[in-house]
Amino acid sequence: MRDVAVRAEVSPKTVSNVINGVVFVRPETRERVEQAMAELDYVPNLSARGLRNGRSGVLALALPNLDTQYSAETIGAFVEVAHARGWAIQVEETGAEPQREFELLSRARAHLVDGLILNPITLEDSVIAEARGLPPLVLIGEVEQSLVDLVGVDSRHSARDMTRCLIESGNRRIAVVGSPVGDFQTATSRQRAEGYRDALREAGLATDAALEIGCADWTAAGAASAFSSYLDGGGDVPDAVFCFTDTMAFGVLNVLWQRGLRVPGDVRVAGFDNTVDSPYAVPPLTTVAFDRRELARLAIERLEQRIADHTLAPERTRVPYEVLERESTRA
């Protein structure tokens, strides 16, 4: 570290600040230090640093399903934000298995990771409802609780706003794909279904259980199968279909295309999440958009505060969103 400091013409303390990423260092100074580190092939001894300050420099991010486009984009945002703040990210998949969350909690308690960012699908299926003496932890997503910090989009309000938008465009028979069904009662599906019903009630429209299409597999194939079953079972073609993810909307668009129904001419289709593929759907997909980098920044900042002070009271932080209208719902 002293060699790096000499070459960069700074103090060893400044080199330490650059490596640890905790204290602000002017960009030009940081660039000189990083260049000197590269020229000298200097690699910080993270194990020694961890022994000294009791931290690993690693945060764990656990999502229910890593197979979706949303998950891929969320992971990318967290990795980018974490690296910029001096953290490494360990990615895990939990599904609805509390045992996987328990293993992560154990790693945090053993100081193998410094903090956890979890995205449980229900509070009932999450280990946090039972655990005591939790390590530094932040939830992202829709699970409403007062046990730990929560960062996420307000799914109920955003689903209500999307449904309002469809109603204001003249649609009256609006179907949803992703409504709770059977044992698949996730926090996301419940809240988005409630938001949909809120908008119908506000507009004086009756709710119709037949138009709430359950889908236990939130993939394009799962949505295509669920929507096809609805139509094959004698369900009338709705004015519009609000899918609870963009991925499911792609499946519905495919079913409509196969049956010769035009979008938006015959049916209007909307999604949720504004994934990178949604502007390139045919036609471009209307969706609920929010900044995943902002989600990552808010969650990691709160986790850093929690790591520094375990006694902080839990907070709920909402990420801004907007209904982004594209051709799939325009007259």
C-alpha positions as CSV (number, residue, x, y, z in Angstrom):
1,M,0.0,0.0,0.0
2,R,2.9,2.3,0.7
3,D,4.3,1.6,-2.8
4,V,1.0,2.5,-4.3
5,A,0.9,5.7,-2.3
6,V,4.4,6.8,-3.4
7,R,3.5,6.2,-7.1
8,A,0.2,8.0,-6.9
9,E,1.7,10.8,-4.8
10,V,-0.8,10.4,-2.0
11,S,-0.8,9.2,1.6
12,P,-1.3,5.5,2.5
13,K,-4.5,6.7,4.2
14,T,-5.9,7.9,0.9
15,V,-5.1,4.6,-0.7
16,S,-7.0,2.9,2.1
17,N,-9.9,5.2,1.5
18,V,-10.0,4.3,-2.2
19,I,-9.9,0.6,-1.4
20,N,-12.5,0.6,1.3
21,G,-14.9,2.9,-0.5
22,V,-16.2,4.4,2.7
23,V,-14.7,7.9,2.7
24,F,-15.2,10.2,-0.3
25,V,-12.1,10.6,-2.5
26,R,-12.0,13.1,-5.4
27,P,-12.4,11.4,-8.7
28,E,-9.0,12.5,-10.1
29,T,-7.2,11.3,-6.9
30,R,-9.1,8.0,-7.1
31,E,-8.1,7.6,-10.7
32,R,-4.4,8.1,-9.9
33,V,-4.6,5.5,-7.1
34,E,-6.3,3.0,-9.2
35,Q,-3.8,3.5,-12.0
36,A,-0.9,3.0,-9.6
37,M,-2.6,-0.2,-8.2
38,A,-2.9,-1.5,-11.8
39,E,0.7,-0.7,-12.7
40,L,2.0,-2.4,-9.5
41,D,-0.5,-5.3,-9.8
42,Y,-1.5,-4.5,-6.2
43,V,-4.4,-6.6,-4.9
44,P,-5.8,-5.7,-1.4
45,N,-5.7,-8.6,1.1
46,L,-9.5,-8.7,1.8
47,S,-9.1,-11.6,4.3
48,A,-6.7,-9.6,6.4
49,R,-9.0,-6.6,6.2
50,G,-12.0,-8.7,7.2
51,L,-10.1,-10.0,10.3
52,R,-9.2,-6.4,11.2
53,N,-12.7,-4.9,10.9
54,G,-14.8,-7.9,11.3
55,R,-16.4,-7.7,7.9
56,S,-16.2,-9.7,4.7
57,G,-17.0,-7.0,2.2
58,V,-19.8,-9.2,0.7
59,L,-23.6,-8.8,0.6
60,A,-25.9,-11.6,-0.3
61,L,-28.8,-11.0,-2.7
62,A,-31.5,-13.7,-2.8
63,L,-34.3,-13.8,-5.3
64,P,-37.1,-16.3,-5.7
65,N,-36.4,-17.3,-9.3
66,L,-33.3,-16.5,-11.3
67,D,-34.7,-17.6,-14.6
68,T,-36.7,-14.5,-15.4
69,Q,-35.7,-11.4,-17.3
70,Y,-36.7,-9.3,-14.3
71,S,-34.3,-11.2,-12.1
72,A,-31.4,-10.9,-14.5
73,E,-31.9,-7.1,-14.7
74,T,-32.3,-6.8,-11.0
75,I,-29.1,-8.7,-10.3
76,G,-27.3,-6.6,-12.8
77,A,-28.4,-3.4,-11.1
78,F,-27.5,-4.6,-7.6
79,V,-24.0,-5.8,-8.8
80,E,-23.3,-2.5,-10.5
81,V,-24.4,-0.4,-7.5
82,A,-22.7,-2.6,-5.0
83,H,-19.4,-2.6,-6.8
84,A,-19.5,1.2,-7.1
85,R,-19.8,1.3,-3.3
86,G,-17.0,-1.2,-2.6
87,W,-19.1,-4.3,-2.0
88,A,-19.1,-7.7,-3.7
89,I,-22.5,-9.5,-4.3
90,Q,-23.3,-13.1,-3.7
91,V,-26.4,-14.2,-5.6
92,E,-28.7,-17.0,-4.4
93,E,-32.1,-18.4,-5.4
94,T,-34.6,-19.1,-2.6
95,G,-37.9,-20.0,-4.3
96,A,-40.4,-20.5,-1.6
97,E,-38.1,-22.6,0.6
98,P,-37.5,-21.1,4.1
99,Q,-34.5,-23.5,4.5
100,R,-32.5,-21.6,1.9
101,E,-33.2,-18.3,3.6
102,F,-32.2,-19.9,6.9
103,E,-28.9,-20.9,5.4
104,L,-28.3,-17.3,4.4
105,L,-29.1,-16.1,7.8
106,S,-26.6,-18.6,9.2
107,R,-23.9,-17.3,6.9
108,A,-24.6,-13.7,8.0
109,R,-24.5,-14.7,11.6
110,A,-21.1,-16.4,11.0
111,H,-19.9,-13.2,9.3
112,L,-19.4,-14.9,5.9
113,V,-21.5,-12.1,4.5
114,D,-22.1,-8.7,6.1
115,G,-25.8,-8.3,5.2
116,L,-28.7,-9.8,3.4
117,I,-31.1,-8.5,0.7
118,L,-34.1,-10.9,0.5
119,N,-37.1,-11.0,-1.8
120,P,-39.5,-13.5,-0.2
121,I,-42.7,-14.3,-2.1
122,T,-44.8,-14.5,1.1
123,L,-44.2,-13.6,4.7
124,E,-45.6,-17.1,5.7
125,D,-42.9,-18.8,3.6
126,S,-40.1,-16.6,4.8
127,V,-37.8,-17.4,7.7
128,I,-37.9,-13.8,9.0
129,A,-41.4,-14.4,10.5
130,E,-39.9,-16.9,12.9
131,A,-36.3,-15.7,13.3
132,R,-35.1,-13.8,16.3
133,G,-31.9,-11.7,16.5
134,L,-31.8,-11.1,12.8
135,P,-28.5,-10.0,11.2
136,P,-28.4,-6.9,9.0
137,L,-31.2,-7.5,6.6
138,V,-33.3,-5.5,4.0
139,L,-36.3,-6.9,2.1
140,I,-37.2,-5.9,-1.5
141,G,-40.5,-6.6,-3.1
142,E,-44.0,-6.7,-1.8
143,V,-44.1,-8.6,1.5
144,E,-45.7,-6.2,4.0
145,Q,-44.4,-6.5,7.5
146,S,-42.9,-4.4,10.3
147,L,-40.1,-6.7,11.3
148,V,-37.3,-5.4,9.0
149,D,-36.6,-2.7,6.5
150,L,-38.5,-2.9,3.2
151,V,-37.6,-1.3,-0.2
152,G,-39.9,-1.7,-3.2
153,V,-42.5,-0.4,-5.6
154,D,-46.1,0.0,-4.2
155,S,-47.6,-2.9,-6.2
156,R,-51.2,-2.2,-5.2
157,H,-51.1,1.5,-6.1
158,S,-49.2,0.9,-9.4
159,A,-51.6,-1.9,-10.5
160,R,-54.5,0.4,-9.7
161,D,-52.9,3.2,-11.8
162,M,-52.4,0.8,-14.7
163,T,-56.0,-0.4,-14.5
164,R,-57.2,3.2,-14.4
165,C,-55.2,4.0,-17.5
166,L,-56.9,1.1,-19.3
167,I,-60.3,2.2,-18.1
168,E,-59.7,5.8,-19.2
169,S,-58.9,4.4,-22.7
170,G,-62.4,3.1,-23.0
171,N,-61.9,-0.5,-21.8
172,R,-64.6,-2.0,-19.6
173,R,-64.0,-5.8,-19.6
174,I,-60.4,-5.9,-18.3
175,A,-58.8,-9.3,-17.6
176,V,-55.7,-9.8,-15.4
177,V,-53.2,-12.6,-15.7
178,G,-51.4,-13.5,-12.5
179,S,-54.2,-13.3,-10.1
180,P,-53.8,-15.5,-6.9
181,V,-54.8,-19.1,-7.5
182,G,-54.9,-22.2,-5.3
183,D,-51.7,-22.4,-3.2
184,F,-50.0,-19.7,-5.3
185,Q,-50.9,-16.8,-3.0
186,T,-47.9,-14.6,-3.3
187,A,-47.7,-11.1,-1.9
188,T,-47.2,-9.7,-5.4
189,S,-50.2,-11.5,-6.9
190,R,-52.4,-10.4,-4.0
191,Q,-51.4,-6.8,-4.1
192,R,-51.6,-6.3,-7.8
193,A,-55.0,-8.1,-7.9
194,E,-56.2,-5.7,-5.1
195,G,-55.0,-2.7,-7.0
196,Y,-56.9,-3.9,-10.1
197,R,-60.1,-4.3,-8.1
198,D,-59.6,-0.9,-6.5
199,A,-59.6,0.8,-9.9
200,L,-62.7,-1.1,-11.1
201,R,-64.6,-0.1,-7.9
202,E,-63.6,3.5,-8.4
203,A,-64.9,3.5,-11.9
204,G,-68.2,1.9,-10.9
205,L,-67.3,-1.4,-12.8
206,A,-68.3,-4.7,-11.3
207,T,-65.5,-7.2,-10.5
208,D,-65.8,-10.5,-12.4
209,A,-63.9,-13.5,-11.0
210,A,-63.9,-15.1,-14.4
211,L,-61.6,-12.3,-15.7
212,E,-59.1,-12.9,-12.9
213,I,-56.9,-15.5,-14.6
214,G,-54.7,-17.4,-12.2
215,C,-51.2,-18.3,-13.2
216,A,-48.9,-20.3,-10.9
217,D,-46.0,-20.2,-13.3
218,W,-45.1,-16.6,-14.0
219,T,-43.4,-17.2,-17.3
220,A,-44.4,-16.5,-20.9
221,A,-45.3,-20.2,-21.3
222,G,-47.2,-20.3,-18.1
223,A,-49.2,-17.2,-19.0
224,A,-49.9,-18.5,-22.5
225,S,-51.2,-21.7,-21.1
226,A,-53.4,-20.0,-18.5
227,F,-54.8,-17.5,-21.1
228,S,-55.4,-20.2,-23.7
229,S,-57.3,-22.2,-21.1
230,Y,-59.5,-19.2,-20.3
231,L,-60.4,-18.7,-24.0
232,D,-60.8,-22.5,-24.6
233,G,-63.1,-22.7,-21.6
234,G,-65.6,-20.3,-23.3
235,G,-64.3,-17.0,-21.8
236,D,-65.2,-14.0,-23.9
237,V,-62.3,-12.1,-25.4
238,P,-61.8,-9.1,-23.0
239,D,-61.3,-5.5,-24.1
240,A,-57.9,-5.5,-22.4
241,V,-55.5,-7.8,-20.6
242,F,-53.3,-6.6,-17.7
243,C,-50.5,-9.1,-17.1
244,F,-48.7,-8.8,-13.8
245,T,-45.3,-9.1,-15.4
246,D,-43.9,-8.2,-18.9
247,T,-42.8,-11.8,-19.3
248,M,-46.4,-13.0,-18.9
249,A,-47.6,-10.3,-21.3
250,F,-45.3,-11.8,-24.0
251,G,-47.1,-15.1,-23.6
252,V,-50.5,-13.5,-23.9
253,L,-49.4,-11.6,-27.0
254,N,-48.4,-14.9,-28.6
255,V,-51.8,-16.5,-27.9
256,L,-53.6,-13.5,-29.4
257,W,-51.4,-13.6,-32.5
258,Q,-52.0,-17.3,-32.9
259,R,-55.8,-16.8,-32.8
260,G,-55.7,-13.9,-35.3
261,L,-56.6,-11.2,-32.8
262,R,-55.0,-7.9,-33.3
263,V,-53.3,-5.9,-30.6
264,P,-54.4,-3.1,-29.9
265,G,-57.1,-3.3,-32.5
266,D,-59.1,-6.2,-31.0
267,V,-57.5,-6.5,-27.5
268,R,-55.2,-4.2,-25.6
269,V,-52.3,-5.7,-23.5
270,A,-50.3,-4.3,-20.7
271,G,-47.5,-5.6,-18.5
272,F,-45.5,-4.7,-15.4
273,D,-41.7,-4.2,-14.8
274,N,-40.6,-2.5,-18.1
275,T,-38.0,-5.1,-18.8
276,V,-35.5,-4.3,-21.6
277,D,-37.4,-6.4,-24.1
278,S,-40.8,-4.7,-23.6
279,P,-40.1,-1.8,-26.1
280,Y,-39.3,-4.5,-28.8
281,A,-42.5,-6.6,-28.3
282,V,-44.9,-6.5,-31.3
283,P,-46.5,-4.1,-30.7
284,P,-44.3,-2.3,-28.1
285,L,-45.7,-3.1,-24.6
286,T,-47.4,-0.7,-22.2
287,T,-46.0,-1.4,-18.7
288,V,-45.3,-0.1,-15.2
289,A,-41.8,1.3,-15.2
290,F,-39.4,1.9,-12.3
291,D,-35.7,2.3,-12.0
292,R,-34.0,-0.9,-10.8
293,R,-30.8,0.9,-10.1
294,E,-32.7,3.2,-7.8
295,L,-34.1,0.1,-6.1
296,A,-30.6,-1.3,-5.7
297,R,-29.2,2.0,-4.4
298,L,-31.9,2.5,-1.8
299,A,-31.7,-1.1,-0.6
300,I,-27.9,-1.1,-0.3
301,E,-27.8,2.3,1.3
302,R,-30.3,1.2,3.9
303,L,-28.4,-2.1,4.5
304,E,-25.2,-0.1,5.0
305,Q,-27.0,2.0,7.6
306,R,-28.3,-1.2,9.2
307,I,-24.8,-2.8,9.3
308,A,-23.4,0.3,11.0
309,D,-26.3,0.5,13.5
310,H,-28.3,-2.6,14.3
311,T,-30.7,-0.7,16.5
312,L,-32.3,1.4,13.8
313,A,-36.1,1.1,13.6
314,P,-37.4,-0.6,10.5
315,E,-38.3,1.7,7.6
316,R,-40.4,1.3,4.5
317,T,-39.0,3.0,1.4
318,R,-41.0,3.3,-1.8
319,V,-39.4,3.4,-5.3
320,P,-41.1,5.8,-7.7
321,Y,-42.9,4.3,-10.7
322,E,-44.8,5.4,-13.8
323,V,-47.3,3.9,-16.2
324,L,-45.5,3.9,-19.5
325,E,-47.9,3.9,-22.4
326,R,-46.9,2.3,-25.7
327,E,-48.6,1.0,-28.8
328,S,-50.0,-2.2,-27.2
329,T,-52.8,-0.1,-25.5
330,R,-53.2,2.8,-27.8
331,A,-56.4,3.2,-29.9
